[in-house]
Amino acid sequence: MEAKSRALETIFNEKELLGRVMEDKELMRELLLRFLEDLPQYMDALRKALSHRDKPGAEHYAHTIKGAAANVAAPGIRALALEMEEAGREGELVSITRLFPQLEKEAALFRTTLKREKRR
């Protein structure tokens, strides 16, 4: 069970987020819902920046995703977005493009994990 809990915390750290919102489960739920609403828009904007070879835009949206993920204790998404942001800062669109599918998978895993946790 402990290994499962640790693995889950790399996707979504509920304990961290609950601490951040002072154990207010309703506020936590609202933050998560907002993140789940906003993330697809941020991902689309990042995808468009990449397709237009817009280095500053790609860096900006990677930064936005990183911050939003940090706010809801989604360390896997945050780590990938950080790596993408740093690549953007270096002008490495190829690296960001290479990481984008991983970010999509991590976002899908986050959504699935939240749905599964909601049913518990």
C-alpha positions as a LaTeX table, in Angstrom:
\begin{tabular}{lrrr}
\hline
Residue & $x$ (\AA) & $y$ (\AA) & $z$ (\AA) \\
\hline
Met1 & 0.00 & 0.00 & 0.00 \\
Glu2 & 2.84 & 2.40 & 0.82 \\
Ala3 & 4.40 & 1.96 & $-2.64$ \\
Lys4 & 0.99 & 2.57 & $-4.23$ \\
Ser5 & 0.57 & 5.71 & $-2.15$ \\
Arg6 & 4.02 & 6.98 & $-3.17$ \\
Ala7 & 3.28 & 6.25 & $-6.83$ \\
Leu8 & $-0.03$ & 8.10 & $-6.55$ \\
Glu9 & 1.72 & 11.10 & $-5.02$ \\
Thr10 & 3.85 & 11.47 & $-8.17$ \\
Ile11 & 0.60 & 12.01 & $-10.09$ \\
Phe12 & $-1.50$ & 13.87 & $-7.51$ \\
Asn13 & $-0.47$ & 14.66 & $-3.95$ \\
Glu14 & $-3.82$ & 15.08 & $-2.24$ \\
Lys15 & $-2.24$ & 15.42 & 1.19 \\
Glu16 & $-0.10$ & 18.35 & $-0.01$ \\
Leu17 & $-3.05$ & 20.11 & $-1.63$ \\
Leu18 & $-5.30$ & 19.58 & 1.39 \\
Gly19 & $-2.61$ & 21.12 & 3.58 \\
Arg20 & $-2.31$ & 24.06 & 1.23 \\
Val21 & $-6.08$ & 24.74 & 1.43 \\
Met22 & $-6.18$ & 24.18 & 5.20 \\
Glu23 & $-8.16$ & 20.93 & 4.88 \\
Asp24 & $-11.01$ & 22.66 & 3.00 \\
Lys25 & $-12.18$ & 19.82 & 0.75 \\
Glu26 & $-14.68$ & 22.01 & $-1.09$ \\
Leu27 & $-11.97$ & 24.53 & $-1.98$ \\
Met28 & $-9.72$ & 21.68 & $-3.07$ \\
Arg29 & $-12.48$ & 20.33 & $-5.30$ \\
Glu30 & $-13.04$ & 23.78 & $-6.84$ \\
Leu31 & $-9.32$ & 24.21 & $-7.54$ \\
Leu32 & $-9.10$ & 20.80 & $-9.17$ \\
Leu33 & $-12.18$ & 21.41 & $-11.31$ \\
Arg34 & $-10.79$ & 24.75 & $-12.48$ \\
Phe35 & $-7.44$ & 23.15 & $-13.30$ \\
Leu36 & $-9.18$ & 20.40 & $-15.27$ \\
Glu37 & $-11.15$ & 23.04 & $-17.18$ \\
Asp38 & $-8.12$ & 25.23 & $-17.90$ \\
Leu39 & $-5.50$ & 22.59 & $-18.68$ \\
Pro40 & $-6.88$ & 21.63 & $-22.11$ \\
Gln41 & $-6.85$ & 25.30 & $-23.13$ \\
Tyr42 & $-3.25$ & 25.69 & $-21.99$ \\
Met43 & $-2.28$ & 22.49 & $-23.79$ \\
Asp44 & $-3.96$ & 23.68 & $-26.99$ \\
Ala45 & $-2.17$ & 27.03 & $-26.74$ \\
Leu46 & 1.15 & 25.24 & $-26.26$ \\
Arg47 & 0.41 & 22.95 & $-29.20$ \\
Lys48 & $-0.35$ & 25.98 & $-31.40$ \\
Ala49 & 2.82 & 27.77 & $-30.27$ \\
Leu50 & 4.82 & 24.69 & $-31.23$ \\
Ser51 & 3.14 & 24.37 & $-34.62$ \\
His52 & 3.90 & 28.05 & $-35.31$ \\
Arg53 & 7.47 & 27.64 & $-34.04$ \\
Asp54 & 6.73 & 30.37 & $-31.50$ \\
Lys55 & 9.55 & 29.97 & $-28.96$ \\
Pro56 & 8.39 & 32.68 & $-26.51$ \\
Gly57 & 4.82 & 31.40 & $-26.70$ \\
Ala58 & 5.89 & 27.81 & $-26.06$ \\
Glu59 & 7.96 & 28.87 & $-23.07$ \\
His60 & 5.07 & 30.99 & $-21.75$ \\
Tyr61 & 2.49 & 28.20 & $-21.94$ \\
Ala62 & 4.89 & 25.64 & $-20.48$ \\
His63 & 5.43 & 28.09 & $-17.60$ \\
Thr64 & 1.66 & 28.55 & $-17.20$ \\
Ile65 & 1.08 & 24.78 & $-17.09$ \\
Lys66 & 3.94 & 24.37 & $-14.61$ \\
Gly67 & 2.46 & 26.94 & $-12.24$ \\
Ala68 & $-1.08$ & 25.62 & $-12.51$ \\
Ala69 & 0.12 & 22.06 & $-11.87$ \\
Ala70 & 2.14 & 23.19 & $-8.86$ \\
Asn71 & $-0.95$ & 24.91 & $-7.45$ \\
Val72 & $-2.94$ & 21.66 & $-7.49$ \\
Ala73 & $-0.08$ & 19.37 & $-6.38$ \\
Ala74 & 0.33 & 17.58 & $-9.72$ \\
Pro75 & 4.08 & 16.91 & $-9.58$ \\
Gly76 & 4.30 & 14.80 & $-12.75$ \\
Ile77 & 2.71 & 17.49 & $-14.90$ \\
Arg78 & 4.71 & 20.17 & $-13.14$ \\
Ala79 & 8.04 & 18.38 & $-13.72$ \\
Leu80 & 7.39 & 17.89 & $-17.43$ \\
Ala81 & 6.21 & 21.48 & $-17.86$ \\
Leu82 & 9.32 & 22.72 & $-16.04$ \\
Glu83 & 11.52 & 20.73 & $-18.38$ \\
Met84 & 9.60 & 22.18 & $-21.33$ \\
Glu85 & 9.88 & 25.71 & $-19.94$ \\
Glu86 & 13.64 & 25.36 & $-19.53$ \\
Ala87 & 13.93 & 24.01 & $-23.07$ \\
Gly88 & 11.90 & 26.98 & $-24.28$ \\
Arg89 & 14.21 & 29.36 & $-22.47$ \\
Glu90 & 17.06 & 27.77 & $-24.44$ \\
Gly91 & 15.08 & 28.02 & $-27.68$ \\
Glu92 & 14.85 & 24.23 & $-27.99$ \\
Leu93 & 11.47 & 23.75 & $-29.66$ \\
Val94 & 12.47 & 20.24 & $-30.72$ \\
Ser95 & 12.82 & 19.25 & $-27.06$ \\
Ile96 & 9.46 & 20.76 & $-26.16$ \\
Thr97 & 7.83 & 19.01 & $-29.10$ \\
Arg98 & 9.41 & 15.71 & $-28.01$ \\
Leu99 & 8.08 & 16.17 & $-24.45$ \\
Phe100 & 4.57 & 17.22 & $-25.46$ \\
Pro101 & 3.18 & 13.67 & $-25.90$ \\
Gln102 & 4.51 & 12.79 & $-22.44$ \\
Leu103 & 2.73 & 15.83 & $-21.04$ \\
Glu104 & $-0.51$ & 14.73 & $-22.70$ \\
Lys105 & $-0.14$ & 11.26 & $-21.17$ \\
Glu106 & 0.60 & 12.70 & $-17.74$ \\
Ala107 & $-2.45$ & 14.98 & $-17.97$ \\
Ala108 & $-4.64$ & 12.01 & $-18.93$ \\
Leu109 & $-3.21$ & 10.00 & $-16.04$ \\
Phe110 & $-3.97$ & 12.89 & $-13.68$ \\
Arg111 & $-7.61$ & 13.04 & $-14.85$ \\
Thr112 & $-7.98$ & 9.26 & $-14.54$ \\
Thr113 & $-6.43$ & 9.28 & $-11.08$ \\
Leu114 & $-8.80$ & 11.98 & $-9.86$ \\
Lys115 & $-11.80$ & 10.07 & $-11.19$ \\
Arg116 & $-10.59$ & 6.90 & $-9.50$ \\
Glu117 & $-9.94$ & 8.70 & $-6.20$ \\
Lys118 & $-13.37$ & 10.34 & $-6.36$ \\
Arg119 & $-15.01$ & 6.90 & $-6.47$ \\
Arg120 & $-13.20$ & 5.72 & $-3.31$ \\
\hline
\end{tabular}
